[in-house]
Amino acid sequence: MPTIVHFEIPSDNIERTKKFYNGLFGWNIERWSGSSEGMEYWLISTVDNKGDKALGGGMMKRQSPQQQGINYFDVNILHCRFKMVLYNSYFTCPMNHS
């Protein structure tokens, strides 16, 4: 079964967003050591209700007003999942993928 393995949250105000998620969920949010001045990135560590490490994510400065959060999924056979998306939606495939 496909599983979310990482999420990203864009933010207009990093400090305010860190405070919000830390206060609401207890998330630990630390600046990634690989961040650069032009592209700062924060790693988000979460725990489940037993206190065990859970899903991790990231946060970055919003790049455009339309930028929304992203969820990353682990799928075993991508082309089969793509066909399922096409089959279960109104989209059509521009190429023939057999």
N, CA, C and O of each residue as an XYZ file, in Angstrom:
392
protein
N       0.839     -1.173      0.000
C       0.000      0.000      0.000
C       0.888      1.241      0.000
O       1.793      1.341      0.828
N       0.650      2.195     -0.914
C       1.439      3.435     -0.923
C       1.339      4.170      0.406
O       0.270      4.250      1.012
N       2.458      4.698      0.842
C       2.540      5.364      2.134
C       3.200      6.722      1.981
O       4.142      6.874      1.203
N       2.708      7.713      2.721
C       3.372      9.009      2.749
C       4.683      8.832      3.501
O       4.699      8.306      4.614
N       5.789      9.273      2.890
C       7.102      9.110      3.508
C       7.756     10.437      3.891
O       8.729     10.457      4.644
N       7.225     11.538      3.377
C       7.799     12.850      3.676
C       6.758     13.895      3.292
O       5.970     13.684      2.371
N       6.757     15.007      3.991
C       5.860     16.106      3.647
C       6.639     17.407      3.691
O       7.655     17.509      4.379
N       6.158     18.402      2.953
C       6.794     19.714      2.968
C       5.743     20.793      3.171
O       4.663     20.757      2.581
N       6.087     21.751      4.019
C       5.195     22.859      4.341
C       5.866     24.166      3.932
O       6.915     24.513      4.476
N       5.281     24.898      2.982
C       5.813     26.227      2.674
C       5.301     27.222      3.713
O       4.185     27.079      4.212
N       6.105     28.221      4.037
C       5.721     29.175      5.078
C       6.103     30.594      4.689
O       7.175     30.833      4.134
N       5.214     31.528      4.985
C       5.513     32.948      4.791
C       6.333     33.500      5.948
O       7.059     34.482      5.796
N       6.209     32.850      7.117
C       6.915     33.301      8.316
C       7.395     32.058      9.067
O       6.640     31.448      9.824
N       8.649     31.696      8.849
C       9.198     30.452      9.398
C       9.074     30.383     10.912
O       8.619     29.369     11.441
N       9.463     31.424     11.615
C       9.425     31.397     13.085
C       8.013     31.223     13.611
O       7.798     30.471     14.562
N       7.049     31.904     13.011
C       5.651     31.767     13.431
C       5.137     30.353     13.159
O       4.431     29.777     13.987
N       5.493     29.790     11.993
C       5.052     28.445     11.634
C       5.686     27.398     12.545
O       5.017     26.455     12.967
N       6.986     27.562     12.853
C       7.653     26.644     13.781
C       6.951     26.660     15.137
O       6.676     25.607     15.712
N       6.665     27.848     15.638
C       6.007     27.981     16.942
C       4.622     27.331     16.924
O       4.234     26.661     17.881
N       3.881     27.530     15.833
C       2.542     26.958     15.705
C       2.581     25.435     15.781
O       1.888     24.839     16.606
N       3.396     24.791     14.918
C       3.421     23.324     14.876
C       4.069     22.711     16.112
O       3.687     21.618     16.530
N       5.028     23.389     16.690
C       5.621     22.886     17.923
C       4.595     22.938     19.050
O       4.474     21.989     19.825
N       3.863     24.029     19.144
C       2.850     24.151     20.192
C       1.668     23.218     19.994
O       1.136     22.672     20.961
N       1.253     23.030     18.743
C       0.084     22.204     18.448
C       0.384     20.717     18.534
O      -0.377     19.964     19.143
N       1.500     20.280     17.923
C       1.808     18.855     17.834
C       3.086     18.440     18.551
O       3.365     17.245     18.659
N       3.871     19.398     19.044
C       5.141     19.062     19.675
C       6.231     18.728     18.666
O       7.234     18.114     19.029
N       6.055     19.120     17.409
C       7.057     18.825     16.386
C       8.355     19.560     16.675
O       8.349     20.712     17.107
N       9.468     18.879     16.432
C      10.791     19.489     16.538
C      11.202     19.952     15.144
O      11.244     19.148     14.213
N      11.504     21.230     14.992
C      11.852     21.791     13.689
C      13.213     22.469     13.794
O      13.381     23.449     14.519
N      14.186     21.925     13.051
C      15.563     22.416     13.098
C      16.042     22.758     11.702
O      15.720     22.064     10.738
N      16.817     23.836     11.595
C      17.384     24.236     10.311
C      18.329     23.145      9.819
O      19.196     22.684     10.560
N      18.155     22.735      8.562
C      18.994     21.708      7.948
C      20.381     22.274      7.721
O      20.528     23.388      7.220
N      21.398     21.511      8.086
C      22.779     21.978      7.970
C      23.199     22.209      6.520
O      24.157     22.938      6.267
N      22.503     21.605      5.576
C      22.818     21.796      4.169
C      22.137     23.003      3.544
O      22.259     23.234      2.341
N      21.413     23.781      4.366
C      20.724     24.967      3.858
C      21.726     26.008      3.394
O      22.830     26.117      3.926
N      21.316     26.771      2.389
C      22.130     27.888      1.923
C      21.352     29.171      2.155
O      20.162     29.136      2.468
N      22.016     30.287      2.005
C      21.358     31.575      2.206
C      20.178     31.733      1.254
O      19.137     32.269      1.637
N      20.335     31.268      0.012
C      19.275     31.403     -0.985
C      18.141     30.421     -0.807
O      17.015     30.704     -1.217
N      18.407     29.271     -0.206
C      17.373     28.251     -0.023
C      17.518     27.612      1.350
O      18.187     26.591      1.512
N      16.889     28.223      2.318
C      16.920     27.664      3.667
C      15.861     26.576      3.780
O      14.779     26.683      3.201
N      16.183     25.534      4.527
C      15.287     24.388      4.668
C      15.338     23.915      6.113
O      16.412     23.863      6.713
N      14.195     23.574      6.670
C      14.098     23.086      8.040
C      13.563     21.669      8.018
O      12.617     21.370      7.290
N      14.157     20.801      8.807
C      13.698     19.421      8.943
C      12.720     19.334     10.095
O      12.935     19.921     11.156
N      11.642     18.597      9.878
C      10.600     18.430     10.882
C      10.637     16.995     11.383
O      10.548     16.053     10.595
N      10.769     16.830     12.695
C      10.737     15.502     13.324
C       9.444     15.379     14.097
O       9.081     16.264     14.873
N       8.747     14.268     13.878
C       7.491     14.023     14.583
C       7.591     12.721     15.375
O       8.463     11.892     15.115
N       6.707     12.552     16.327
C       6.621     11.309     17.092
C       5.159     10.868     17.124
O       4.246     11.686     17.016
N       4.958      9.564     17.274
C       3.589      9.064     17.371
C       3.089      9.204     18.811
O       3.782      9.760     19.664
N       1.885      8.699     19.074
C       1.301      8.863     20.415
C       1.998      8.030     21.488
O       1.685      8.162     22.671
N       2.947      7.167     21.086
C       3.745      6.398     22.045
C       5.117      7.036     22.270
O       5.908      6.558     23.082
N       5.388      8.128     21.535
C       6.673      8.797     21.658
C       7.744      8.266     20.734
O       8.900      8.681     20.817
N       7.364      7.331     19.830
C       8.328      6.773     18.877
C       8.445      7.685     17.657
O       7.488      8.361     17.278
N       9.626      7.692     17.054
C       9.863      8.491     15.859
C       8.818      8.142     14.802
O       8.515      6.972     14.569
N       8.274      9.178     14.170
C       7.239      8.972     13.154
C       7.640      9.682     11.867
O       8.817      9.966     11.646
N       6.684      9.958     11.045
C       6.884     10.603      9.748
C       7.669     11.895      9.887
O       7.421     12.681     10.801
N       8.613     12.116      8.989
C       9.382     13.345      8.985
C       8.997     14.222      7.816
O       8.409     13.764      6.836
N       9.340     15.486      7.938
C       9.004     16.414      6.874
C       9.997     17.536      6.769
O      11.078     17.492      7.356
N       9.619     18.542      6.013
C      10.460     19.696      5.823
C       9.625     20.956      5.692
O       8.417     20.908      5.459
N      10.298     22.079      5.848
C       9.633     23.367      5.715
C      10.591     24.327      5.029
O      11.800     24.301      5.262
N      10.026     25.174      4.181
C      10.842     26.156      3.482
C      10.044     27.435      3.326
O       8.822     27.442      3.479
N      10.745     28.522      3.020
C      10.094     29.795      2.759
C       9.234     29.639      1.505
O       9.683     29.085      0.502
N       8.004     30.129      1.568
C       7.102     30.045      0.419
C       7.715     30.796     -0.766
O       8.130     31.947     -0.628
N       7.769     30.141     -1.932
C       8.381     30.711     -3.124
C       7.401     31.525     -3.969
O       7.814     32.413     -4.714
N       6.099     31.223     -3.853
C       5.078     31.958     -4.591
C       3.776     31.872     -3.808
O       3.607     30.952     -3.007
N       2.852     32.804     -4.018
C       1.588     32.783     -3.276
C       0.777     31.505     -3.502
O      -0.013     31.121     -2.640
N       0.961     30.845     -4.643
C       0.195     29.636     -4.959
C       0.823     28.357     -4.399
O       0.197     27.298     -4.437
N       2.042     28.442     -3.883
C       2.740     27.246     -3.404
C       1.993     26.635     -2.229
O       1.667     27.319     -1.259
N       1.729     25.346     -2.329
C       1.009     24.616     -1.281
C       1.889     23.504     -0.736
O       2.968     23.228     -1.262
N       1.409     22.870      0.326
C       2.135     21.744      0.911
C       2.206     20.574     -0.061
O       1.379     20.445     -0.964
N       3.207     19.727      0.140
C       3.415     18.561     -0.724
C       3.575     17.325      0.147
O       4.257     17.363      1.171
N       2.948     16.234     -0.263
C       3.156     14.932      0.357
C       3.893     14.043     -0.637
O       3.547     14.005     -1.818
N       4.914     13.325     -0.156
C       5.675     12.404     -0.989
C       5.283     10.978     -0.620
O       5.275     10.614      0.556
N       4.957     10.172     -1.633
C       4.506      8.803     -1.422
C       5.558      7.809     -1.883
O       6.281      8.053     -2.849
N       5.634      6.690     -1.183
C       6.477      5.571     -1.596
C       5.567      4.598     -2.341
O       4.653      4.019     -1.754
N       5.819      4.427     -3.618
C       5.023      3.481     -4.410
C       5.975      2.474     -5.046
O       7.099      2.815     -5.414
N       5.520      1.245     -5.170
C       6.401      0.191     -5.663
C       6.495      0.151     -7.191
O       7.580     -0.093     -7.718
N       5.424      0.376     -7.902
C       5.456      0.319     -9.360
C       4.776      1.586     -9.877
O       3.552      1.640    -10.001
N       5.576      2.593    -10.174
C       5.055      3.914    -10.499
C       4.140      3.920    -11.711
O       3.084      4.552    -11.671
N       4.508      3.242    -12.778
C       3.667      3.311    -13.981
C       2.290      2.694    -13.740
O       1.311      3.133    -14.345
N       2.192      1.690    -12.875
C       0.885      1.107    -12.547
C       0.053      2.101    -11.744
O      -1.155      2.215    -11.953
N       0.694      2.817    -10.828
C      -0.022      3.830    -10.046
C      -0.493      4.961    -10.946
O      -1.586      5.495    -10.760
N       0.328      5.326    -11.918
C      -0.037      6.375    -12.852
C      -1.292      5.972    -13.628
O      -2.200      6.786    -13.802
N      -1.349      4.728    -14.091
C      -2.542      4.238    -14.787
C      -3.766      4.292    -13.868
O      -4.865      4.613    -14.318
N      -3.577      3.979    -12.581
C      -4.694      4.035    -11.636
C      -5.198      5.464    -11.481
O      -6.404      5.692    -11.392
N      -4.277      6.431    -11.450
C      -4.675      7.838    -11.352
C      -5.506      8.204    -12.573
O      -6.563      8.822    -12.445
N      -5.033      7.824    -13.753
C      -5.761      8.144    -14.977
C      -7.127      7.470    -15.009
O      -8.117      8.084    -15.408
N      -7.181      6.217    -14.591
C      -8.427      5.462    -14.604
C      -9.456      6.060    -13.640
O     -10.652      6.080    -13.931
N      -8.982      6.543    -12.503
C      -9.885      7.035    -11.460
C     -10.066      8.554    -11.489
O     -10.493      9.139    -10.493
N      -9.752      9.192    -12.598
C      -9.884     10.642    -12.673
C     -10.425     11.054    -14.029
O     -10.755     10.222    -14.874
N     -10.503     12.340    -14.206
C     -10.960     12.892    -15.474
C      -9.808     13.176    -16.425
O     -10.032     13.658    -17.536
N      -8.595     12.890    -16.016
C      -7.432     13.152    -16.844
C      -7.294     12.064    -17.898
O      -7.727     10.930    -17.695
N      -6.697     12.412    -19.006
C      -6.381     11.417    -20.032
C      -4.882     11.416    -20.238
O      -4.210     12.424    -20.020
N      -4.384     10.313    -20.647
C      -2.945     10.145    -20.838
C      -2.572     10.661    -22.221
O      -3.159     10.229    -23.213
N      -1.588     11.597    -22.312
C      -1.182     12.106    -23.617
C      -0.362     11.112    -24.413
O      -0.187     11.282    -25.620
N       0.144     10.077    -23.759
C       0.958      9.070    -24.437
C       0.354      7.701    -24.179
O      -0.376      7.510    -23.205
N       0.653      6.763    -25.039
C       0.176      5.408    -24.839
C       1.205      4.650    -24.020
O       2.280      4.324    -24.523
N       0.885      4.363    -22.749
C       1.770      3.597    -21.859
C       1.165      2.216    -21.672
O       0.238      2.052    -20.880
N       1.669      1.230    -22.382
C       1.110     -0.111    -22.212
C       1.816     -0.858    -21.130
O       1.475     -2.008    -20.850
